[in-house]
Amino acid sequence: MHDFVIIGSGVSGGRIADELTAGGATCILLEAGQAYDRRSFPPNEFRGSTALFWGGGIEVSKDARFGFIRGKCLGGTSVVNQADVDRFDDFAWDTWRDHTGIDFFNSGQMAEHYDLLDRNTAKGPIPLEHYNRNAKLFVESFNKCGYHWQPIIRAQDDCRHDQGSDCIVCLGGCPRDAKQSTLVQCIPKARERGMELEVEFEVDFVEDHQDHVRVMGRQRGMERSIVARKGVLAGGAFGNTRILKRSTSMAKDLPALGTAFCCHPQFMTFGAYDEPVDAHKGPLQSVQAHDDSLRRQGVKLENVFAGPIATAMLLPGFGREHHRLMRKFRYLTSIEYATMDEPLGKIEVTKSGKIIADKPLSASDKAKLKRGLEVTTELHHAAGAKEVIHCDQGFGLHLMGGCPIGLDAKTSVVNSDFQVHGHPNFFIADSSIFPRAPGLNPSFSIMALSVRASRHMLGKRPSERSIVAMGGAR
Ligand SMILES: Cc1cc2nc3c(=O)[nH]c(=O)nc-3n(C[C@H](O)[C@H](O)[C@H](O)COP(=O)(O)OP(=O)(O)OC[C@H]3O[C@@H](n4cnc5c(N)ncnc54)[C@H](O)[C@@H]3O)c2cc1C
C-alpha cells in the first residue's frame, strides 16, 4: 500500500508529490487530464483550449456572468498559467489571520517556506530591454498618472527573449520548458524517486476507513479504486469541492463545504493606437501595479495580453463592429483589472456531478470593479490611446475556496494542520483552502502552504528543516 495517494498534479499536488517523495514517502499521483510535454503541447490556441482546460476551455458561473478557467493536464494550471509569483504581503496574511484565528498566517512564519522556494525556483523579472510596447505603454501611463508599478517576477528559466521568443504561446504550455510548472519542476523528481503516476484518472469520491483511505474514480472509461494510508486532495477549488461533496460519508460532517468561493473577478480593457503595438510579441507580461492606494482599494492591475481567439471573445460588438475591432489586433494594448472580492460564492454539485458555481457580487465588489474600470480608462488615455475598449465578459482565473481553512468545523473544512475536520487521513493545502481572496497572485503562496502542509503529512513540525532543499538528491 502507498503511503499517500495525491489527487491532482497542479501547483499544490505536484509540489506535495515532490516534498513527500523527498521525505521518503511512497506516493501515487492521480491526474484527470492528459500528459503533454514541450514536444507534444497542442499546436495552436484553439486546440490548446480544448485539450488543456476543464470544460473545453471555459466553465461559466451559475448566471453566466463569469467565465472560469482551470487547467486539466499533467501539471494542472501551473502548465497554462502566467507564472507570476507574488509573496503575500501583511495585508493578505492579516486578513486571513483575523478571519481564521490561525497564528502562522503572518509574513514572518511563512517566510521560511517562501525562502525555500526562492532558493529552488528559477524566477525573476523580465529584463528592461525585452519589454514589449504593451509593457512600455503600461509603465508610461502609470508614471503619467502617478501610480506606482513594479516588474512582475515570473517563475521561468531562460525564455530566450534575446532570440525573439513570443511567450504568449506558453499559455498553451511552454515549448522551451522555461516555465517552472510542476510538470518541469516537481513531477520528474518525484518520478525519479519512484512515485507512481496515473493520468486521465478522474476521481469521483473518496472514503475514509480510519487505517486507510480509498479513492474511487474512472480512467479512460474504466472504474478504478486506489487504496493508500493517507490521501491528499489537490484538485483545486472546484475539483476538491466536487470530490468531497460526492463523498457522502464525509460531506455530512462538513457544513462549510462549498462556501467561501472567490475568484478575483477580472476584466480586460484595451487601448487602440494608430501605430502597431504588437502586444502578442515578446514577453507576455512584464509589469504590474504596485500601488498602496490601489491595493487598499482592492484593485489589482496587470500588463497582459491574449491570443487572437481569446481576444475575439473578449472584444465587444458583433458583425461589422467586432470585425473593426479585430482588425486592430496588432494596434491594441491591454490592461487587466482584477478585484479582491468577498468570499460570498458557493460551489454546488448536482446529483449527476455537474459543478454549479454561484458568484454573486457584493456592493463592495461592484465598487471595486467600478474603480478598476475608472483607473484603467484613465491609464489608457494617459498613454495616448485613440480609443478605449471595455470588455463586458468577466473571468475568474484564480479559483479559491470551497474547502476553507479554519479552526471551527462549523465554518471551515480544513484545520490548521491541513487535515479535513474529523478526517485526519485527508490533507488539503491548495487553492480550495483559501478563506479569503488575497488580492494577489495566489500560486506562490499555494506552493508555500503546500511545503508547510507536507511537513505535517510527514509527521514533522513545520519548523523542522529535515526536508532539505528541493531539487537536490535527498
Ligand atoms: C490562464 C491562467 C493564468 C494564471 N496566471 C497566474 C499567475 O500568473 N500567477 C498566479 O499566482 N496564479 C495564476 N493563475 C492561478 C493559479 O494557476 C491557480 O490559482 C493555481 O494553479 C491553483 O493551484 P491548485 O493546485 O489549487 O490547482 P491546479 O493547479 O488547478 O491543479 C488542480 C489539478 O487537479 C486536477 N483535478 C481536478 N479534479 C480532479 C479529479 N476529480 N481527479 C483527478 N484530478 C483532478 C486538475 O486537472 C488539475 O491538474 C492563473 C490561472 C489561469 C487559469
The ligand as an SDF file (V2000), in Angstrom:
LIG
                    3D

 53 58  0  0  0  0  0  0  0  0999 V2000
   -4.7360   31.3270  -17.5290 C   0  0  0  0  0  0  0  0  0  0  0  0
   -4.3530   31.3980  -16.0780 C   0  0  0  0  0  0  0  0  0  0  0  0
   -3.2970   32.2030  -15.7010 C   0  0  0  0  0  0  0  0  0  0  0  0
   -2.9380   32.2730  -14.3650 C   0  0  0  0  0  0  0  0  0  0  0  0
   -1.8280   33.0160  -14.0350 N   0  0  0  0  0  0  0  0  0  0  0  0
   -1.4060   33.0220  -12.7420 C   0  0  0  0  0  0  0  0  0  0  0  0
   -0.2160   33.6980  -12.3900 C   0  0  0  0  0  0  0  0  0  0  0  0
    0.4640   34.2780  -13.2280 O   0  0  0  0  0  0  0  0  0  0  0  0
    0.1670   33.6690  -11.0940 N   0  0  0  0  0  0  0  0  0  0  0  0
   -0.5680   33.0220  -10.1230 C   0  0  0  0  0  0  0  0  0  0  0  0
   -0.1770   33.0410   -8.9590 O   0  0  0  0  0  0  0  0  0  0  0  0
   -1.6850   32.3730  -10.4540 N   0  0  0  0  0  0  0  0  0  0  0  0
   -2.1090   32.3240  -11.7330 C   0  0  0  0  0  0  0  0  0  0  0  0
   -3.2210   31.6140  -12.0630 N   0  0  0  0  0  0  0  0  0  0  0  0
   -3.9220   30.8750  -10.9860 C   0  0  0  0  0  0  0  0  0  0  0  0
   -3.1360   29.6710  -10.5000 C   0  0  0  0  0  0  0  0  0  0  0  0
   -2.5710   28.9700  -11.5780 O   0  0  0  0  0  0  0  0  0  0  0  0
   -4.0600   28.7840   -9.6620 C   0  0  0  0  0  0  0  0  0  0  0  0
   -4.5100   29.5560   -8.5720 O   0  0  0  0  0  0  0  0  0  0  0  0
   -3.3370   27.5470   -9.1730 C   0  0  0  0  0  0  0  0  0  0  0  0
   -2.9200   26.7380  -10.2460 O   0  0  0  0  0  0  0  0  0  0  0  0
   -4.2230   26.7190   -8.2610 C   0  0  0  0  0  0  0  0  0  0  0  0
   -3.4420   25.6410   -7.8110 O   0  0  0  0  0  0  0  0  0  0  0  0
   -4.1250   24.3100   -7.3400 P   0  0  0  0  0  0  0  0  0  0  0  0
   -3.0490   23.3590   -7.0060 O   0  0  0  0  0  0  0  0  0  0  0  0
   -5.1310   24.6550   -6.3240 O   0  0  0  0  0  0  0  0  0  0  0  0
   -4.9610   23.8020   -8.6140 O   0  0  0  0  0  0  0  0  0  0  0  0
   -4.4790   23.4420  -10.0770 P   0  0  0  0  0  0  0  0  0  0  0  0
   -3.1360   23.9650  -10.3610 O   0  0  0  0  0  0  0  0  0  0  0  0
   -5.5960   23.8640  -10.9630 O   0  0  0  0  0  0  0  0  0  0  0  0
   -4.3900   21.8580  -10.0480 O   0  0  0  0  0  0  0  0  0  0  0  0
   -5.5100   21.0380   -9.8340 C   0  0  0  0  0  0  0  0  0  0  0  0
   -5.2910   19.7450  -10.5920 C   0  0  0  0  0  0  0  0  0  0  0  0
   -6.2100   18.7760  -10.1290 O   0  0  0  0  0  0  0  0  0  0  0  0
   -6.7510   18.0740  -11.2370 C   0  0  0  0  0  0  0  0  0  0  0  0
   -8.0580   17.5590  -10.8430 N   0  0  0  0  0  0  0  0  0  0  0  0
   -9.1650   18.2690  -10.5130 C   0  0  0  0  0  0  0  0  0  0  0  0
  -10.1790   17.4390  -10.2110 N   0  0  0  0  0  0  0  0  0  0  0  0
   -9.6960   16.1710  -10.3270 C   0  0  0  0  0  0  0  0  0  0  0  0
  -10.2700   14.8850  -10.1350 C   0  0  0  0  0  0  0  0  0  0  0  0
  -11.5460   14.7400   -9.7780 N   0  0  0  0  0  0  0  0  0  0  0  0
   -9.4980   13.8020  -10.3490 N   0  0  0  0  0  0  0  0  0  0  0  0
   -8.1890   13.9390  -10.7050 C   0  0  0  0  0  0  0  0  0  0  0  0
   -7.6060   15.1350  -10.9190 N   0  0  0  0  0  0  0  0  0  0  0  0
   -8.3480   16.2500  -10.7150 C   0  0  0  0  0  0  0  0  0  0  0  0
   -6.8200   19.1300  -12.3250 C   0  0  0  0  0  0  0  0  0  0  0  0
   -6.9350   18.5600  -13.6030 O   0  0  0  0  0  0  0  0  0  0  0  0
   -5.5200   19.8720  -12.0980 C   0  0  0  0  0  0  0  0  0  0  0  0
   -4.4560   19.2690  -12.7820 O   0  0  0  0  0  0  0  0  0  0  0  0
   -3.6430   31.5380  -13.3860 C   0  0  0  0  0  0  0  0  0  0  0  0
   -4.7140   30.7490  -13.7610 C   0  0  0  0  0  0  0  0  0  0  0  0
   -5.0760   30.6660  -15.0900 C   0  0  0  0  0  0  0  0  0  0  0  0
   -6.2440   29.8010  -15.4700 C   0  0  0  0  0  0  0  0  0  0  0  0
  1  2  1  0
  2  3  1  0
  2 52  2  0
  3  4  2  0
  4  5  1  0
  4 50  1  0
  5  6  2  0
  6  7  1  0
  6 13  1  0
  7  8  2  0
  7  9  1  0
  9 10  1  0
 10 11  2  0
 10 12  1  0
 12 13  2  0
 13 14  1  0
 14 15  1  0
 14 50  1  0
 15 16  1  0
 16 17  1  0
 16 18  1  0
 18 19  1  0
 18 20  1  0
 20 21  1  0
 20 22  1  0
 22 23  1  0
 23 24  1  0
 24 25  2  0
 24 26  1  0
 24 27  1  0
 27 28  1  0
 28 29  2  0
 28 30  1  0
 28 31  1  0
 31 32  1  0
 32 33  1  0
 33 34  1  0
 33 48  1  0
 34 35  1  0
 35 36  1  0
 35 46  1  0
 36 37  1  0
 36 45  1  0
 37 38  2  0
 38 39  1  0
 39 40  1  0
 39 45  2  0
 40 41  1  0
 40 42  2  0
 42 43  1  0
 43 44  2  0
 44 45  1  0
 46 47  1  0
 46 48  1  0
 48 49  1  0
 50 51  2  0
 51 52  1  0
 52 53  1  0
M  END
$$$$
